[in-house]
Amino acid sequence: MTSPRERVIEGYLLAQCRAHGFLCLKFVSPARGGVPDRIVVAPRTTVFVEVKRPGGQLRKLQQLMHAKLRRHGAEVHVIDDKPSVDAFIAHLLKDLPDRERAAP
């Protein structure tokens, strides 16, 4: 169950992704537990994002799934507050030419 504070962080992530023209898709895999909450599609990259309440910890199943995704070459981020959302967005923007940074 998502805590109210986690929903605030997830809402902020969604708003920031939309503001920069990124897709921020809810990820649910009924057959596989521990998958990250979101898939973010930005120019030149697609990454997984786990959203936690401030100071929240990953469950063991989440740790295992994140490690598996990384072993397969995926990028996985864990975000637990607004500054970490801002840092994540900056990470996605850092390699984009100026013309690709503007929202569509």
C-alpha positions in Angstrom: 0.0 0.0 0.0 1.3 3.4 -0.9 1.6 5.9 2.0 0.3 9.4 1.6 3.8 10.8 1.7 4.9 8.3 -1.0 2.0 9.5 -3.2 3.2 13.1 -2.8 6.7 12.1 -4.0 5.3 10.1 -6.9 3.0 12.9 -7.9 5.9 15.3 -7.9 7.9 12.9 -10.0 5.0 12.6 -12.5 4.6 16.4 -12.6 8.3 17.0 -13.2 8.5 14.3 -15.9 5.5 15.8 -17.7 7.0 19.3 -17.4 10.1 18.0 -19.3 8.2 16.0 -21.8 9.1 12.6 -20.4 6.7 9.6 -20.2 6.3 8.4 -16.6 4.4 5.1 -16.8 3.0 3.2 -13.8 4.6 -0.3 -13.8 2.7 -3.2 -12.4 3.7 -6.8 -13.1 1.1 -9.2 -11.6 3.3 -12.2 -12.2 6.5 -10.7 -10.7 6.8 -9.0 -7.4 9.3 -6.3 -6.4 9.3 -4.5 -9.7 9.9 -0.7 -9.6 6.9 1.6 -9.5 7.5 3.6 -12.6 9.2 3.4 -16.0 10.4 6.8 -17.3 11.0 7.2 -21.0 13.1 10.2 -21.9 15.0 11.0 -25.1 17.8 8.5 -25.5 17.0 6.5 -22.4 14.4 4.4 -20.5 14.9 3.9 -16.7 13.1 2.3 -13.8 12.1 4.3 -10.7 11.2 3.0 -7.3 9.4 5.6 -5.2 9.6 5.4 -1.4 8.3 7.6 1.4 11.1 9.8 2.8 13.6 7.6 4.4 11.8 4.5 3.3 13.7 1.3 2.7 13.5 -1.3 -0.1 11.9 -4.6 0.8 14.1 -7.7 0.2 12.2 -8.7 -2.9 12.6 -5.2 -4.3 16.4 -5.3 -3.7 16.6 -8.6 -5.5 14.6 -7.4 -8.5 16.6 -4.1 -8.8 19.8 -6.2 -8.7 18.4 -8.5 -11.4 17.4 -5.5 -13.6 20.8 -3.9 -13.2 22.6 -7.2 -14.1 20.6 -7.1 -17.3 21.8 -3.6 -18.1 18.8 -1.6 -16.8 19.1 1.7 -14.9 17.2 1.7 -11.7 16.7 4.7 -9.4 15.2 4.9 -5.9 13.6 8.3 -5.1 12.3 9.2 -1.6 12.0 13.0 -1.6 11.6 16.1 -3.9 15.3 16.8 -4.0 16.0 13.3 -5.3 13.3 13.8 -7.9 15.1 17.0 -9.0 18.4 15.2 -9.1 16.9 12.4 -11.1 15.4 14.9 -13.7 18.8 16.7 -13.9 20.4 13.3 -14.5 18.1 12.6 -17.5 18.6 16.1 -18.9 22.4 16.2 -18.6 23.2 14.6 -21.9 20.5 16.2 -23.9 21.1 18.9 -26.4 19.2 22.1 -25.6 16.7 21.5 -28.4 15.6 18.2 -26.7 15.3 19.7 -23.2 12.1 21.7 -23.9 8.7 20.1 -23.2 6.8 19.2 -26.4 
